[in-house]
Amino acid sequence: MREQFKNKGRRAALAAVAAVMAYISLIPLMVLLQLAFHQPSQLTQNGFFSLQGMTLQNFGLAFESSNLFLGMINSARIAAASLLLTVLFASAASYEIARFPSKLNNTAYVLFLFSMAIPSIISTVPLYILMRKLGAINTLWGMILLNTAFAMPFAIFLYTSFIKSMARDMEEAAKIDGCSAAGCFFRVLFPIMKPVTSTVILLNAVTFWNEYGRAVFFLQKQSVYTMPLSISLFIQKYGADWELMAAAALVALIPVVTVFLAFQKYYIKGLAAGAVKG
């Protein structure tokens, strides 16, 4: 009886701690919502967490003051193309590394893993010089190549570990039927790699969409600004318009949440199978 009471008390304490942590984690979102749907004067008069005086005016002003729609289009183009290239090249390279081990493949894999430990800020100046020589400054395709290059190491790590954990039975059967190595990959292996592919897409989609550190260096014209750069204009040009920034940030959250809801059921499965196994 005493032991059951202790267990109930322990569970209640853990539930209380979890509830407090969940509430604390929701505070930034609550602040964002309040700023996005209210004017600063209304928050001062009615209190910060009041629901009175809610309006959509901030969203209209945000789109008028900064070209958010173009920023969303540019971000979507960059993210979609970067994801396609990352999935295609990382999965193909991982198949070569996992199924055809050699000194060259093992060395390449080690170099990919080693590159994950190097801070990306170190390569900013050399990359800027290279991008300028290629004529890739202020171009969307330049950002696509950069995003793909920086996403490749971790994607290859996940794909390689996942492929190594898979049995070769179906591949061997396909080869007996006359299927080539490329056919085995695209027709047999790739379709059953949905969990790890979904993980790669989810992790990198959020990163590509929210990318600011590299974009601020390589995208300097407003015609190629991404969503984060467009939001930053509210401080750079229009002062600290926090309510407009909050409205724009809330709009920017919609694609990220949509992608997460679409791939969440594969996310944990892909991380467990791709990173723990192998």
Disulfide bonds with the S-S distance in Angstrom:
none
